[in-house]
Every structure is written in C-alpha cells, then in structure tokens.
Amino acid sequence: MACDLWLVPLVDVLCHTPDNPFAEELAQYNNALTDAGLPPVPVYQYMPGLSGEVAPVAGFDYDALHFLRRVYLLQVCGLPVTPVDELGGDYEQLLEMFESTAQQSHLVWHYDHAGAYVPVDFPQPLSNDDLLAGGGPLGSSQTLLRELEYVAPTIGIDPANPPAAPAPPTAPTELEEPAVPAPYDPSPFARERHVWLGLHAAATRSLAQGSMIVFS
C-alpha cells in the first residue's frame, strides 16, 4: 500500500485565506502547542519564490515505513539490528514491550496515513483527545530530523552526506494502490533506506521552507 508525504507551505496566502483546507487541523495543532507551553505553528509572510501550493515530497510503501520504525526501536533500546524480509511478531512485541519508548519517538509514534509534523521544536510528540480522534499525535520536524540522523548509520547512510532523495510521486496515490517501486539498492536495508531518504527530504525542506509535513 502507498503512503505519500506532502509539504504544506505555512505562508499567509494559504493559512490566512478563508477557504484554507487545513484551517481545522492548524487550530487543533495550535491548541496542542499552547497547552504544552509552546509557540503556535509559524505562519510566514509571502515572499517571492514561495506560494501556497501544496506539493508531494515523497512516497513509499506503507510496510517499509514500519521497517524503518522497527530499526529505530531496536537501536534506541540497545538491541541487535538485523534486516528482515517481512514484518513479523517481533515488531509487535517491540511495540508492546517498549511502548513508552515508542510513544516518545516522533518517527515511531505517528499515524500512518494522517497527522503532521510542524517546524516547531519539542522533545516528545504531542497528544490530546482531539488529535487522537483525527490525525493522531503531532510531531516536530526538528526532532524527526534528529531521530533520522540517529538511525542513519545503522542502515548505511551518512547523515552528513546522504544520497539524493528519490523523486516524489507525480500524482496522489490511493491507500490501496501499490507504491511506486523504489530505485534499485543492493543494501539489506534497502526498504528502510528508501523511506529514510523520503522522510529526510521532507524534514529538511520543512525547516528550510517553513512548511508542515502531512501524511496521506
């Protein structure tokens, strides 16, 4: 199944328009940030080169996202990290045994086809009843990037000089349709690396451009 990442520019031409399609979500995110004593989602003035256009930044297989989450959990819990051909019971056991650790991770504790990362720095994902009823825990682009850099060497990526990110999807993909095949990679962690590159591209552009990352 396919999983897309989109960048939503946090510019006033989008966020302050009456028909902003993300108005309800942004209000929920601001409430959660305020309750945590954090600043609201930043909204920037329009500048040449920016627009209110929402665009895909990455796409990958739904299961591959869990492969990367599995590697992160194993590493952060100090357990051996070995490649696997399919997700089995060990991943479910990891989530159950280390539930509190998983819920502190912006990479792991996130709904798979909903929710967002915003360019506000906070240590743990934010959660309340409204968020969990909708898009799920709210993540930080800054902390997601730090977690990606932490796990990168384990899957053979130099976080200071990563490979080029794959091209984003040319059109939205439906949940039930297959993801666009990843480029050939001989690494035993090929699936994890493909997802890492997509998430890394999204996180770095989120911070550079002042955008939020949206799962779909």
N, C-alpha and C positions, 0 to 999 in steps of 0.2 A: 504494500500500500504506500501511496505517496504522501510526503509531508513537505509543505512549502514554507519558506520563511519570506516575509515581506518587510520592507522598510517603510515606515510612515514618517515623513518629514514633520518635525514639530515646529512648523512655521505658522505665522498668524494667518496667512492666506488660506490655510486649511483649518487650523484649530479654532479660529475665531469666526468662521463663517457659520450662519445659522443652520445650514444643512450638513455640517460636519458629521460624517457617518461614524466617527469614533467618539462623539461627544459623551455618550453614556459611559463608555469604558474609561475615558480620561477622568470623568467625575469620580468614578469608583477608585481609580488609581490615586487621585489626589486625596481622597478621604483616607485611604490606607496610609499614604505617606505622611499626612498631617497627624494621624493617630500615633504614628511612630516617631513624631518629632522631627520629621524630615521635610526638606523643601518640596514644593509641588513639582510636577512634571514641567520641565523648562519649555517655554514657547519662545521662539526667536522671531525677530523682525525679518521680513522678506529682504533678501539680498540677491543681486544678480548671480545667477548660477544655481539658485535654489528655487524650488517650486513646491506646490502642494501635491504633486503626483506621488501616488503610492506605487511601488515597484517591487517585483520579486528580486531577492538577492541570492537565494539558494534553494535547492531542492534535493531531497534524498529519500531513501527508503525508511519507512516507519520503524521496521525492526532494527535497522542499522543504528538508529538513534539510541536504542536500548543497548546495543552492543557497546557503544561508547560510554554510556552511563554505567554499565557493568564494569568496564575497565577502571573508570574513575573511582567507583566504590571500592573495588578490590585494592587499588593503590592507596586510597586515603585511609583504609582500615588496616594497612600493613600486610595484606595477603598476597600470595603469588599471583602474578598476572600472566595468564596463558590464553592464546587465541582459542576460540571455539567455532564450530561450524554452524551451530544453531543455539538459540536461547533455550536453556533447559531449567530444571528445577533449582539449580544453584543460584540463578539470578533472583528468583522469587525468595529463596532463603536469605540471600544477601539483603534484600529489601526489608524482610521481616526482622532479621537479627540486628540490623543496623539502621532501624527506622529513623531514630533521632538524627543519626549522621546524614542519612539521605535527605531528611527534611531541612537540613542546614545548607544543602547544596543547591545553588542556582541552576546548575546543569541537570541534576537528577530530579529535584522536586519541582516539576513543571508539567502542566497538562500537555498532552502530545499534539493536539490539533487546535489549541486555543490558548489564550493568555498572551502575555507580552513581557518584554524586557525594556526598561526605560533607562535613559542615561542619567541616573541618579545613583550615587554610590552608597550602598548599605550592606551590612555584613551577611544577613540572612534573608531568605525570601519572605515577603510579607503576605499575610493571610488573614482574612476575616470571612464572615458568613457570605457577604455579598460577592467577594472574589471567588470563593469556592463554589458558589452557586452558578457562576458564569464561566469566566476564563481560567480560573484556578489561581494559584499563588503568583504574585507579581515578582519578577526578577529584576536584577540590576545588570545593565550591560557591562559596567566596570568589573563587577565580581564574576560574572560569567567569563569575561576575558581572562581574569586571573586564574580561574579554575581550568580553562582550556590550556593556558600556558603551563600549569602544573602537571597536567596529564600528558602533554605533548611528547616529551622524551620517551615515555613508555611505549608509545605506538610509532616511534621512529621519526618524529618531526622535531626539527629545531625551531622552537617558538620565536627565536630572534630572526630567523630566515626561513619561513615556511614556504612550501611550494605554492604556485599560483592556485587560486581557488577555481573550481570548475565554473563553467558558465551557468548563470541562473536559468530557470525554466523560461521558455519563450511564451508560455501561456499558463494560466492556472491549471493545476492538476486536481482531479477529484480524488477524494479519500480512497475510493475503491479501485482506482486505476493504478497500474504499476508505475513506480517512479522511473524517471529517465535513467538508463543504466550508467553507472559510474565509469569513468575512464579506467583503462587497464592499470592495475597496480599489483606488482608481484608480492607485496608485503602480506604476511599472515594477518595483519590488522588492516587490510585494505578497506573494509566497510567502515571501521572506526575512523580511519584517516579521511575518508570522503566526507563523513558527517562533520568531523573536526574542522576541515577546511571551509565548509559552508557556514558553520556557526562562527568561526573566527572572522570570516569576511563580514558577516552580519554585525558582530560585536564591534569590530574596528570601525566600520562605516557608521554605525550608530553613534559612536563617540565623536568621530570626525565631522559628521554632517548634522548632528543634533537630531537623530531620528529614534523612534522606538521600533523594536523588532516584534513582529506579530506572527504567530503560528497560524497556519490554516491547513 
